[in-house]
Amino acid sequence: MPTPEEITKHHEPAPDHDPWVNGPPRPAPIVVVDPDARWPQQFDLIAQRIRAALGEAALAIEHVGSTSVPRLPAKPTIDVDLTVADPADERAYVPALSSAGFTLVVREPDWHEHRLLTLAEPNSNVHVFGPDCPEVIRHRMFRRWLIDHPEELDLYRRAKLAAAAEISARGGTVMDYNRHKEPAIRAIYDRMFRASGLIR
């Protein structure tokens, strides 16, 4: 089980870090839409496809990110946390997922051996981590915190809409969008970690 220090540590990639397998995404408008009742069903379809491809190699599949939080606007992309025995062992899962329509786009050995695969339909990001990964725990905590604290959900909603408007107006990528809303996210994490007794 991860320590409190591991759970509360924010990921800080090196300045020259290049995780992209086939190059970074191009600048594009950031579209944040109203909550869609179909998102849980889309997650179920993605999870079924992963299970069919990997069988027991898929140790856990969870719906995370903004589309997993009721009443929260989001980019219409389903975020999924997939737990496998060893994310660094790509041969154990990438070929099977590729055959099922997923594409490996990110490789980050320095961040819990994170791998990211995408699927076009339903549009999704599948984040691959190992057992007891601190990041997966953070994702679960954040989802629950937003569900249980409407004021935090509203703060995050406003941060997301402001970031999307800013990046779409001046041009940028989804990474720029994520960086723009990062201060709000970290402030929410700080309150969540303090309330959970992980930091003082």
C-alpha positions as CSV (number, residue, x, y, z in Angstrom):
1,M,0.0,0.0,0.0
2,P,1.4,3.4,-0.9
3,T,2.5,5.8,1.9
4,P,0.8,9.1,2.5
5,E,3.8,10.8,1.0
6,E,3.5,8.8,-2.2
7,I,-0.2,9.5,-2.5
8,T,0.1,13.3,-1.9
9,K,3.1,13.8,-4.2
10,H,2.3,15.6,-7.4
11,H,3.9,14.4,-10.6
12,E,6.6,16.9,-11.9
13,P,7.9,15.7,-15.3
14,A,11.4,16.8,-16.3
15,P,11.6,19.9,-18.6
16,D,12.9,17.8,-21.5
17,H,10.4,15.0,-20.9
18,D,8.9,13.7,-24.2
19,P,6.3,10.9,-23.5
20,W,4.7,10.8,-26.9
21,V,5.1,7.6,-28.8
22,N,4.2,9.1,-32.2
23,G,4.5,12.8,-31.5
24,P,2.4,15.2,-29.5
25,P,-1.2,16.2,-30.4
26,R,-1.7,19.3,-32.6
27,P,-3.4,22.4,-31.3
28,A,-7.2,22.2,-31.4
29,P,-10.2,23.8,-29.8
30,I,-11.0,22.4,-26.3
31,V,-14.6,21.5,-26.1
32,V,-16.1,21.1,-22.6
33,V,-19.8,19.9,-22.8
34,D,-22.6,19.5,-20.3
35,P,-22.8,16.2,-18.4
36,D,-24.0,13.3,-20.7
37,A,-26.1,10.5,-19.3
38,R,-24.5,8.2,-21.8
39,W,-21.0,8.4,-20.3
40,P,-21.4,5.6,-17.8
41,Q,-22.7,3.3,-20.6
42,Q,-19.8,4.3,-22.8
43,F,-17.4,3.3,-20.0
44,D,-19.1,0.0,-19.7
45,L,-18.5,-0.6,-23.4
46,I,-14.9,0.3,-23.1
47,A,-14.4,-1.9,-20.0
48,Q,-16.1,-4.8,-21.9
49,R,-13.7,-4.4,-24.8
50,I,-10.7,-4.3,-22.5
51,R,-11.9,-7.4,-20.6
52,A,-12.5,-9.3,-23.9
53,A,-8.9,-8.4,-25.0
54,L,-7.0,-9.0,-21.8
55,G,-9.1,-11.4,-19.7
56,E,-7.5,-11.9,-16.3
57,A,-4.6,-9.7,-17.2
58,A,-6.9,-6.7,-16.5
59,L,-6.7,-6.7,-12.8
60,A,-9.0,-3.6,-12.4
61,I,-10.8,-1.2,-14.7
62,E,-12.2,2.0,-13.3
63,H,-14.1,5.0,-14.6
64,V,-12.2,8.1,-13.6
65,G,-11.9,11.7,-14.6
66,S,-14.6,14.3,-15.1
67,T,-17.0,12.0,-17.1
68,S,-17.2,9.8,-14.0
69,V,-18.5,12.6,-11.8
70,P,-22.3,13.3,-12.0
71,R,-23.2,16.9,-12.9
72,L,-19.7,17.8,-13.9
73,P,-19.1,19.2,-17.5
74,A,-16.2,17.5,-19.3
75,K,-14.5,17.0,-22.5
76,P,-16.4,14.1,-24.1
77,T,-13.6,11.6,-23.6
78,I,-14.0,8.7,-21.1
79,D,-11.0,8.3,-18.8
80,V,-10.2,4.8,-17.6
81,D,-7.7,3.5,-15.2
82,L,-6.5,0.0,-16.1
83,T,-4.5,-1.9,-13.6
84,V,-2.1,-4.6,-14.9
85,A,0.6,-6.7,-13.2
86,D,3.4,-4.7,-14.8
87,P,2.8,-1.7,-17.0
88,A,6.4,-1.8,-18.2
89,D,5.8,-5.3,-19.7
90,E,4.0,-3.9,-22.8
91,R,4.0,-7.3,-24.5
92,A,1.5,-8.5,-21.9
93,Y,-1.2,-6.1,-22.9
94,V,-0.4,-3.6,-25.7
95,P,-0.7,-6.1,-28.6
96,A,-4.0,-7.4,-27.4
97,L,-5.4,-4.0,-26.9
98,S,-4.1,-2.8,-30.2
99,S,-5.9,-5.7,-31.9
100,A,-9.1,-4.4,-30.1
101,G,-8.7,-0.9,-31.6
102,F,-6.6,0.9,-28.9
103,T,-3.5,2.9,-29.8
104,L,-0.5,3.4,-27.5
105,V,0.2,7.1,-27.5
106,V,2.2,7.8,-24.2
107,R,5.0,6.0,-22.4
108,E,6.1,7.5,-19.0
109,P,8.5,5.1,-17.2
110,D,9.3,7.8,-14.6
111,W,5.7,8.1,-13.5
112,H,4.6,4.8,-12.1
113,E,5.4,3.2,-15.5
114,H,2.3,5.0,-16.9
115,R,1.1,4.1,-20.4
116,L,-1.7,5.8,-22.2
117,L,-3.8,4.2,-24.9
118,T,-6.6,5.8,-26.8
119,L,-9.8,4.5,-28.5
120,A,-11.7,6.4,-31.1
121,E,-15.2,5.0,-30.4
122,P,-16.3,5.5,-27.7
123,N,-13.7,8.3,-27.4
124,S,-11.5,7.3,-24.5
125,N,-8.1,7.5,-22.7
126,V,-7.0,4.4,-21.0
127,H,-4.3,5.0,-18.4
128,V,-2.3,1.9,-17.5
129,F,-0.8,1.6,-14.0
130,G,0.4,-1.2,-11.7
131,P,-1.2,-2.6,-8.5
132,D,-1.5,-0.3,-5.6
133,C,-0.4,2.7,-7.7
134,P,-0.7,6.0,-5.8
135,E,-2.1,7.8,-8.9
136,V,-5.0,5.4,-9.1
137,I,-5.7,6.0,-5.4
138,R,-5.6,9.8,-6.0
139,H,-8.1,9.4,-8.9
140,R,-10.5,7.5,-6.7
141,M,-10.2,10.0,-3.9
142,F,-10.7,13.0,-6.3
143,R,-13.8,11.5,-7.8
144,R,-15.4,10.7,-4.4
145,W,-14.4,14.2,-3.1
146,L,-16.1,16.0,-6.0
147,I,-19.2,13.9,-5.6
148,D,-19.4,14.5,-1.9
149,H,-18.6,18.3,-2.0
150,P,-20.7,20.3,-4.4
151,E,-18.8,23.5,-3.7
152,E,-15.6,21.8,-4.9
153,L,-17.3,20.5,-8.0
154,D,-18.5,24.0,-8.8
155,L,-15.0,25.4,-8.4
156,Y,-13.6,22.7,-10.7
157,R,-16.4,23.3,-13.2
158,R,-15.6,27.0,-13.4
159,A,-11.8,26.2,-13.7
160,K,-12.5,23.8,-16.6
161,L,-14.7,26.2,-18.5
162,A,-12.3,29.1,-18.1
163,A,-9.3,26.9,-19.2
164,A,-11.2,25.7,-22.3
165,A,-12.2,29.2,-23.3
166,E,-8.7,30.5,-22.8
167,I,-6.9,27.7,-24.7
168,S,-9.5,27.7,-27.5
169,A,-9.2,31.5,-27.9
170,R,-5.4,31.6,-28.2
171,G,-4.8,28.2,-29.6
172,G,-3.2,25.4,-27.8
173,T,-3.3,21.7,-26.9
174,V,-5.0,19.5,-24.3
175,M,-1.7,19.7,-22.3
176,D,-2.1,23.5,-22.3
177,Y,-5.6,23.1,-21.1
178,N,-4.5,20.8,-18.3
179,R,-1.8,23.2,-17.2
180,H,-4.2,26.1,-17.1
181,K,-6.6,24.3,-14.7
182,E,-3.8,22.7,-12.6
183,P,-3.7,25.4,-9.9
184,A,-7.4,24.8,-9.2
185,I,-6.9,21.0,-9.2
186,R,-4.0,21.2,-6.8
187,A,-5.9,23.5,-4.4
188,I,-8.7,20.9,-4.3
189,Y,-6.3,18.1,-3.8
190,D,-4.7,20.0,-0.9
191,R,-8.1,20.4,0.9
192,M,-8.9,16.8,0.2
193,F,-5.6,15.5,1.5
194,R,-5.9,17.6,4.6
195,A,-9.5,16.5,5.3
196,S,-8.3,12.9,4.9
197,G,-5.4,13.3,7.3
198,L,-2.8,12.6,4.7
199,I,-1.2,16.0,5.2
200,R,-1.4,18.7,7.9
